[in-house]
Amino acid sequence: MIAKKYIILFSFSGMKGNLTERRLACFISIAMGITSIGGGLYFVLWQTYVLMLEAILFIIHMALVVLETIFGLVTFFAIQKSLGP
């Protein structure tokens, strides 16, 4: 249940930060993406028994989260550059 709320907040803050061009919302989305990557790595690398299906789903999940985080970084720096110091 907590993970579901985390994912919804992660996607929502990234979307709102992009649409409203707010730096804080983009930064929150980037920070949540990095923690999501760390949590996924923790579960796959340090679990005692990982199924092949879990490994495949993890790779797909990580690819999408990394892509979203990269786009978030690009958006954050574009907003930072357009707003100035």
Buried (B, 14 or more C-beta within 10 A) or exposed (E): EEEEEBEEEBEEBBEBBBEEBBBEBBBBBBBBBBEBBEEBEEEBEEEEEEEEEEEEEBEEBBEEBBEBBEBBBEBBEEBEEEEEE
